[in-house]
Amino acid sequence: EQNYKILYGGDFIFYGDHFYQLTEQQKRMIQVIRELPVDTDRKKRLQFDTSDQAKLASGLLEFGKIGSIHEPESLVIHTFTPLFDFELLDT
């Protein structure tokens, strides 16, 4: 956690000379993060089981909605647009 102020019951955050309005999902996630215990190095950590990469990648995608994250390339979910080409065969 860095220096920020939560204002108006969690509806807004003031950080870096900017105000940010939060969605309901962002407010819930920030509340959960604020309730995490602090480690001996004064940092909060979440642990995921690396055997479930899909759940971990999905979790990282959700955390990206409230701030920047840095994850290994193997956990990045890439968006794509499928392209299909259909041909009718003469029978």
Buried (B, 14 or more C-beta within 10 A) or exposed (E): EEEEEBEEEBEBBEBEEEEBEBEEEBBEBBEEBEEEEEEEEEEEEEEEEEEEEEEBBEBBBEBEEBEEBEBEEEBEEEEEEEEEEEEEEEE
